[in-house]
Amino acid sequence: MKKSYVNETSLNINIVADLGEINDILTVLKSADNEQNYRAKSLISKIEKLRLEAIQEARREFETMLDNV
């Protein structure tokens, strides 16, 4: 996992993580007692959405590569 700062005057940070790391983060968050923690539930939802978008993008890329073979 690595990070890069987009703009030194802002708080936006881009994080590069592979899907295995994303899955590990989700596993830890879900295994913790977060049923009543709305912030944790919101974070889990956002990370799951991010994971799904990454998988869908990878799928499109691989399908495009297959079409060009």
C-alpha positions as CSV (number, residue, x, y, z in Angstrom):
1,M,0.0,0.0,0.0
2,K,1.3,3.4,-0.8
3,K,0.0,7.0,-0.6
4,S,0.5,10.1,-2.6
5,Y,-0.6,13.6,-1.8
6,V,-2.5,15.3,-4.5
7,N,-2.0,18.9,-3.3
8,E,0.1,19.8,-0.3
9,T,-2.4,22.5,0.7
10,S,-5.4,20.1,0.7
11,L,-6.3,17.1,2.8
12,N,-7.1,14.9,-0.2
13,I,-4.9,11.7,-0.3
14,N,-4.8,9.1,-3.0
15,I,-4.2,5.6,-1.6
16,V,-3.1,2.8,-3.9
17,A,-4.2,-0.6,-2.5
18,D,-4.6,-3.9,-4.1
19,L,-7.9,-5.8,-3.8
20,G,-6.4,-8.2,-1.3
21,E,-5.6,-5.3,1.0
22,I,-9.1,-3.9,0.5
23,N,-10.6,-7.3,1.4
24,D,-8.5,-7.4,4.5
25,I,-9.7,-4.0,5.6
26,L,-13.3,-5.0,5.0
27,T,-12.8,-8.3,7.0
28,V,-11.3,-6.4,10.0
29,L,-14.0,-3.8,9.9
30,K,-16.8,-6.3,9.6
31,S,-15.4,-8.6,12.3
32,A,-15.2,-5.7,14.8
33,D,-18.3,-5.0,16.8
34,N,-19.6,-2.2,14.5
35,E,-23.3,-3.0,14.2
36,Q,-24.2,0.1,16.2
37,N,-21.4,2.3,14.8
38,Y,-22.9,4.3,12.0
39,R,-19.5,5.7,11.0
40,A,-18.0,2.2,10.6
41,K,-21.1,1.0,8.7
42,S,-20.8,4.0,6.3
43,L,-17.1,3.3,5.8
44,I,-17.8,-0.3,5.1
45,S,-20.3,0.6,2.5
46,K,-18.0,3.1,0.8
47,I,-15.1,0.6,0.7
48,E,-17.4,-2.1,-0.7
49,K,-18.6,0.3,-3.4
50,L,-15.0,1.2,-4.2
51,R,-14.1,-2.5,-4.4
52,L,-17.0,-3.2,-6.7
53,E,-16.1,-0.3,-9.0
54,A,-12.5,-1.5,-9.2
55,I,-13.6,-5.0,-10.1
56,Q,-16.0,-3.8,-12.7
57,E,-13.3,-1.6,-14.3
58,A,-10.8,-4.5,-14.3
59,R,-13.4,-6.7,-15.9
60,R,-14.1,-4.2,-18.7
61,E,-10.3,-3.9,-19.3
62,F,-9.9,-7.7,-19.6
63,E,-12.9,-8.0,-21.9
64,T,-11.5,-5.3,-24.1
65,M,-8.2,-7.1,-24.2
66,L,-9.9,-10.4,-25.1
67,D,-11.9,-8.7,-27.9
68,N,-8.6,-7.4,-29.4
69,V,-7.0,-10.8,-29.5
